[in-house]
Amino acid sequence: MALPFSRFADYFMAVAKTGSLRKAADQLFISVSAVHRQIVLAEEELGVSLFERRPNGLKLTLAGELLYADLRTWQKGFQITQKRLGEIQGLQRGSIEFGMISALSESFVSTVIQSIHQQYPWINFQIHVLDSDNVADLVMNADLDFGLILNPKHQHQLQISAFIEMPLGFVIPKQHHLANKEKIYFSDTLEFNHILPAEPLIIHDHVTALYKKQDFHPQHKIECNDIRMMIALLRQNLGIGLMSYLDAAPYIENGECVFRTIDDNGLHPITVALCVAPKRQLSRIAQIMMNQIIAEMEALKLCMYKHI
């Protein structure tokens, strides 16, 4: 960050680095005359020339070199001051405590954590990976800064800051026979192994209701209560899965699997929601992290639309 108390410092440093008033002006997005005026005023005030005017550009004089070195020292000192001010604001000390569902373990959340860690390396994280109901309870009791949950049920006790609706569909390994079909019907899948979510996974009820409505009974199936295990089986090309886009998002986006939505009037998408308790006072760093999560959720939404 530039020194906020001296416009001249920005202008001088830019000219010293580029050796040109025009290049410095372009770099700073201002006029050449504005840069020139600051340099001239400073030379008049200091009583020395800071630059030698040459046909091929500007070169620092001895006085200019001394000023340049001092400005670099002042900038480094100001960076230390910034860190101290950050500590006062709670950006360099403290912790963020939040909860999330296991389906997000390999998602955008880790990207946000990495970003926060790089910007504010002194911040500690306490992450609770639990089922959706337990995360919601902790958020409602104000025991967590925020939570990422599925299908929030207690909207009056939770403040929903952002959400994404994730469709359900067939997740198919790229090398599978069905991967090249643009639209898949249940009848197309009868001869293949179905990898299905079991209880207590939330999507179990959705899938069970869908199969019942379609009066569909796969001849070959593997039932599993862990999404990561289901994904591992899919990656081994052991069948096709029926799950939400969220569950397989990293593998859909890197091309290992394809996703085909299921068109059914009674089939509702899974909602992923970022929630807070209205009564909890959030720290500034928790708010910063939430804003980054919201941005990543919007990016995921755009990416999802490209694959469905």
Backbone torsions as a table, in degrees:
resi	resn	phi	psi	omega
1	MET	NA	139.4	179.7
2	ALA	-75.1	160.5	177.6
3	LEU	-65.6	119.0	-174.6
4	PRO	-72.5	-18.5	-173.6
5	PHE	-93.5	4.6	-178.3
6	SER	-148.5	104.1	174.9
7	ARG	-66.0	-36.7	-179.4
8	PHE	-58.0	-38.6	-178.7
9	ALA	-57.9	-43.2	178.7
10	ASP	-62.0	-47.0	-176.7
11	TYR	-64.9	-46.5	-177.8
12	PHE	-61.2	-46.9	-178.4
13	MET	-62.4	-39.3	-179.5
14	ALA	-65.9	-42.6	179.3
15	VAL	-66.7	-41.6	-179.9
16	ALA	-61.7	-38.1	-177.9
17	LYS	-76.1	-37.3	-175.5
18	THR	-93.0	-24.2	-176.5
19	GLY	70.2	20.9	-175.8
20	SER	-153.2	133.4	175.9
21	LEU	-65.1	-41.3	-177.7
22	ARG	-67.0	-45.1	179.3
23	LYS	-63.3	-39.8	177.9
24	ALA	-63.5	-42.3	179.3
25	ALA	-62.7	-42.9	178.6
26	ASP	-62.9	-39.6	-179.9
27	GLN	-65.5	-35.3	-177.0
28	LEU	-94.0	-4.6	-179.6
29	PHE	59.9	43.1	176.6
30	ILE	-134.6	178.5	-178.5
31	SER	-80.8	156.2	177.3
32	VAL	-63.2	-38.8	-178.1
33	SER	-62.8	-34.4	-180.0
34	ALA	-66.4	-40.6	178.0
35	VAL	-67.0	-46.0	-178.6
36	HIS	-59.9	-42.2	-178.9
37	ARG	-62.1	-42.1	-179.8
38	GLN	-64.1	-41.4	-179.6
39	ILE	-65.7	-45.2	-179.5
40	VAL	-63.0	-45.6	179.5
41	LEU	-60.8	-40.6	179.4
42	ALA	-66.0	-41.9	179.4
43	GLU	-64.3	-38.4	177.4
44	GLU	-66.4	-41.3	-178.4
45	GLU	-67.9	-41.2	-177.3
46	LEU	-82.3	-22.2	179.9
47	GLY	77.8	19.4	178.9
48	VAL	-139.4	158.6	173.3
49	SER	-86.9	134.0	-179.3
50	LEU	-96.5	-22.7	-177.9
51	PHE	-134.7	144.9	168.4
52	GLU	-90.0	126.4	178.7
53	ARG	-85.1	114.2	-178.6
54	ARG	-119.3	160.4	179.9
55	PRO	-58.4	-32.3	-176.6
56	ASN	-99.0	11.0	176.8
57	GLY	138.1	-163.7	-177.6
58	LEU	-109.3	140.4	178.5
59	LYS	-128.6	138.4	-179.6
60	LEU	-62.3	137.1	169.1
61	THR	-80.5	177.4	176.2
62	LEU	-58.7	-43.7	178.2
63	ALA	-62.4	-39.0	178.8
64	GLY	-64.7	-39.9	179.1
65	GLU	-64.5	-40.2	177.7
66	LEU	-63.5	-43.7	179.3
67	LEU	-64.7	-40.4	179.3
68	TYR	-60.7	-45.5	179.7
69	ALA	-63.0	-41.3	179.5
70	ASP	-65.5	-40.4	179.1
71	LEU	-63.2	-40.1	177.1
72	ARG	-60.5	-41.7	178.2
73	THR	-64.1	-42.4	179.4
74	TRP	-63.8	-37.8	-180.0
75	GLN	-64.9	-42.4	178.4
76	LYS	-63.3	-40.4	177.6
77	GLY	-63.9	-37.4	179.9
78	PHE	-68.7	-31.3	175.9
79	GLN	-62.6	-38.6	176.2
80	ILE	-65.2	-41.0	177.0
81	THR	-60.7	-41.1	178.0
82	GLN	-58.8	-43.0	179.2
83	LYS	-61.8	-40.6	179.3
84	ARG	-66.0	-40.3	177.3
85	LEU	-65.4	-35.4	177.1
86	GLY	-63.0	-38.0	177.9
87	GLU	-63.4	-40.2	178.2
88	ILE	-62.6	-37.7	-178.4
89	GLN	-81.6	-2.3	-179.6
90	GLY	81.7	19.8	-178.2
91	LEU	-97.9	-12.1	-179.1
92	GLN	-120.1	2.0	177.8
93	ARG	-139.5	162.3	175.9
94	GLY	100.2	-165.2	-175.5
95	SER	-149.1	163.0	174.1
96	ILE	-119.9	126.7	179.2
97	GLU	-119.4	119.9	-178.3
98	PHE	-144.9	164.9	179.2
99	GLY	-121.5	155.4	179.1
100	MET	-157.7	161.0	177.0
101	ILE	-81.5	156.0	-176.2
102	SER	-66.1	-23.8	179.5
103	ALA	-61.3	-18.0	-178.7
104	LEU	-96.7	6.9	-175.3
105	SER	-61.2	-32.6	-179.6
106	GLU	-113.8	37.1	-173.7
107	SER	-112.7	-161.5	179.7
108	PHE	-62.0	-17.5	-176.9
109	VAL	-61.7	-43.4	179.7
110	SER	-64.7	-32.7	176.6
111	THR	-63.9	-42.0	178.9
112	VAL	-66.4	-41.8	178.7
113	ILE	-60.0	-43.3	178.4
114	GLN	-61.2	-42.0	-180.0
115	SER	-63.9	-45.7	179.4
116	ILE	-63.1	-41.7	-179.6
117	HIS	-62.3	-40.0	179.9
118	GLN	-67.8	-38.2	-178.9
119	GLN	-78.7	-37.2	-174.6
120	TYR	-132.7	75.0	-171.2
121	PRO	-63.6	-14.3	-178.9
122	TRP	-87.8	-6.3	-178.3
123	ILE	-75.4	134.4	175.3
124	ASN	-99.7	151.3	-179.7
125	PHE	-119.2	138.6	169.9
126	GLN	-122.4	110.5	-173.4
127	ILE	-111.6	126.8	178.2
128	HIS	-110.5	110.3	177.2
129	VAL	-97.9	107.5	-173.5
130	LEU	-139.9	175.5	174.1
131	ASP	-72.6	163.9	-170.4
132	SER	-58.8	-42.6	-177.8
133	ASP	-63.9	-40.9	-179.8
134	ASN	-67.3	-39.8	176.7
135	VAL	-62.8	-43.9	179.8
136	ALA	-60.2	-41.4	179.6
137	ASP	-62.2	-43.7	-179.8
138	LEU	-65.4	-37.7	178.4
139	VAL	-67.4	-46.0	-179.0
140	MET	-61.7	-32.0	178.4
141	ASN	-83.5	3.2	-179.9
142	ALA	62.4	29.3	176.4
143	ASP	-86.4	-13.5	179.2
144	LEU	-125.8	155.1	174.9
145	ASP	-66.1	-43.8	179.5
146	PHE	-162.9	171.5	179.6
147	GLY	-145.9	150.6	174.1
148	LEU	-111.8	112.7	-171.8
149	ILE	-131.2	171.2	177.1
150	LEU	-105.6	140.9	173.0
151	ASN	42.7	65.8	-178.1
152	PRO	-56.2	134.2	-175.7
153	LYS	-105.4	-20.1	-173.0
154	HIS	-114.5	61.8	-174.3
155	GLN	-59.5	-29.5	-178.9
156	HIS	-72.4	-19.2	178.4
157	GLN	-105.4	-3.0	-179.9
158	LEU	-125.6	141.5	173.2
159	GLN	-101.2	115.8	-177.9
160	ILE	-88.5	113.3	-176.7
161	SER	-85.7	-28.1	179.2
162	ALA	-165.8	155.8	177.0
163	PHE	-153.7	157.8	173.9
164	ILE	-131.5	138.0	173.9
165	GLU	-97.5	118.4	-176.6
166	MET	-103.4	119.6	-180.0
167	PRO	-72.6	158.6	172.0
168	LEU	-95.3	150.4	-180.0
169	GLY	-173.2	-179.0	176.5
170	PHE	-83.4	129.7	173.4
171	VAL	-105.1	121.7	-169.1
172	ILE	-128.0	129.1	176.0
173	PRO	-58.1	145.3	-175.6
174	LYS	-58.6	-31.8	-176.7
175	GLN	-86.3	0.2	-178.1
176	HIS	-74.3	154.3	-178.7
177	HIS	-60.1	-30.8	-176.1
178	LEU	-86.8	-5.7	-172.0
179	ALA	-63.1	-27.3	-176.8
180	ASN	-90.2	-4.1	179.1
181	LYS	-80.9	130.4	-178.9
182	GLU	-72.4	-32.5	179.7
183	LYS	-134.3	135.0	-176.5
184	ILE	-121.3	131.9	175.4
185	TYR	-104.8	158.5	-179.7
186	PHE	-57.9	-35.7	-179.4
187	SER	-63.2	-26.5	178.3
188	ASP	-69.5	-21.1	-170.8
189	THR	-102.0	-0.3	-170.3
190	LEU	-57.2	-39.7	-174.6
191	GLU	-83.0	-6.3	-175.3
192	PHE	-100.7	157.5	178.0
193	ASN	-70.6	131.8	178.0
194	HIS	-103.9	126.7	177.4
195	ILE	-100.5	111.0	-167.1
196	LEU	-117.1	145.0	176.9
197	PRO	-74.8	135.1	178.0
198	ALA	-106.0	171.8	175.9
199	GLU	-65.1	148.9	7.1
200	PRO	-94.6	18.1	-179.5
201	LEU	-58.8	136.6	-177.2
202	ILE	-60.2	-37.8	-177.0
203	ILE	-71.8	-11.7	177.2
204	HIS	-56.0	-46.9	-178.4
205	ASP	-64.2	-39.5	179.2
206	HIS	-63.2	-45.5	-177.5
207	VAL	-68.3	-42.5	179.4
208	THR	-60.7	-44.9	179.2
209	ALA	-63.8	-38.6	-179.6
210	LEU	-66.0	-45.9	-179.7
211	TYR	-63.5	-37.4	179.3
212	LYS	-66.5	-42.9	179.7
213	LYS	-64.1	-38.8	179.7
214	GLN	-80.5	-6.4	-175.5
215	ASP	52.2	46.2	-174.9
216	PHE	-110.3	130.3	-179.2
217	HIS	-130.6	98.6	-178.8
218	PRO	-62.0	139.9	-178.4
219	GLN	-73.4	-30.2	-177.7
220	HIS	-129.4	129.9	-178.0
221	LYS	-152.1	154.6	170.2
222	ILE	-125.2	124.2	177.5
223	GLU	-105.4	137.9	-175.2
224	CYS	-148.8	141.7	-178.4
225	ASN	-100.0	18.1	-179.9
226	ASP	-134.5	120.4	-177.2
227	ILE	-61.9	-40.2	-178.1
228	ARG	-62.8	-36.9	177.1
229	MET	-68.1	-39.4	177.2
230	MET	-60.0	-43.1	178.8
231	ILE	-63.5	-40.8	179.3
232	ALA	-61.1	-39.6	179.0
233	LEU	-67.6	-39.6	177.5
234	LEU	-62.7	-42.0	-177.5
235	ARG	-67.4	-20.8	174.4
236	GLN	-87.8	5.4	179.5
237	ASN	59.1	40.5	-179.6
238	LEU	-92.8	7.6	178.1
239	GLY	155.5	-165.7	176.4
240	ILE	-117.9	147.3	-178.3
241	GLY	-109.4	154.3	172.4
242	LEU	-120.1	112.0	-175.1
243	MET	-158.2	-178.8	178.1
244	SER	-82.8	161.1	177.6
245	TYR	-57.3	-38.9	-177.8
246	LEU	-56.3	-41.4	-173.7
247	ASP	-60.1	-34.0	-175.7
248	ALA	-117.5	13.6	-172.6
249	ALA	-49.9	-48.3	-177.3
250	PRO	-60.4	-34.0	-175.5
251	TYR	-85.0	-23.7	172.8
252	ILE	-73.5	-43.2	-175.8
253	GLU	-72.4	-27.0	177.6
254	ASN	-91.8	2.4	173.6
255	GLY	89.9	1.4	179.0
256	GLU	-70.0	-32.7	-178.5
257	CYS	-131.6	160.3	172.1
258	VAL	-115.5	158.1	-177.6
259	PHE	-124.2	128.1	177.8
260	ARG	-123.4	114.4	-178.7
261	THR	-67.2	155.7	177.3
262	ILE	-105.7	121.4	179.1
263	ASP	-89.1	111.3	178.9
264	ASP	-153.7	127.3	-175.0
265	ASN	-60.4	-29.5	-177.5
266	GLY	-93.5	3.9	-176.2
267	LEU	-96.2	117.0	-178.2
268	HIS	-98.4	144.9	177.8
269	PRO	-70.5	163.4	174.2
270	ILE	-87.8	131.5	179.8
271	THR	-99.6	124.0	173.5
272	VAL	-101.2	121.5	-173.6
273	ALA	-124.7	139.7	171.9
274	LEU	-96.0	116.5	-171.2
275	CYS	-124.2	150.3	172.6
276	VAL	-134.8	163.1	173.6
277	ALA	-89.3	128.5	-179.3
278	PRO	-55.2	-29.3	-175.2
279	LYS	-86.9	-6.7	-178.3
280	ARG	-88.7	130.9	177.1
281	GLN	-86.8	113.4	-176.4
282	LEU	-85.1	143.6	173.7
283	SER	-72.7	164.0	-179.9
284	ARG	-63.6	-38.8	-178.0
285	ILE	-68.3	-34.8	176.4
286	ALA	-65.0	-38.0	177.3
287	GLN	-66.2	-39.0	178.0
288	ILE	-62.5	-43.9	179.9
289	MET	-64.9	-41.0	178.3
290	MET	-60.7	-41.0	179.0
291	ASN	-62.4	-38.1	178.1
292	GLN	-69.0	-37.4	177.1
293	ILE	-63.3	-43.2	179.0
294	ILE	-60.1	-42.3	178.4
295	ALA	-62.8	-40.7	179.2
296	GLU	-69.1	-34.8	176.9
297	MET	-64.1	-39.7	177.4
298	GLU	-65.3	-39.2	178.3
299	ALA	-65.4	-39.8	177.7
300	LEU	-63.4	-38.9	179.1
301	LYS	-61.0	-44.4	179.4
302	LEU	-64.8	-41.5	179.6
303	CYS	-65.2	-39.8	-179.7
304	MET	-61.0	-42.0	-178.8
305	TYR	-62.1	-26.1	179.6
306	LYS	-75.0	-21.8	-173.5
307	HIS	-107.2	-0.3	-179.6
308	ILE	-120.4	NA	NA
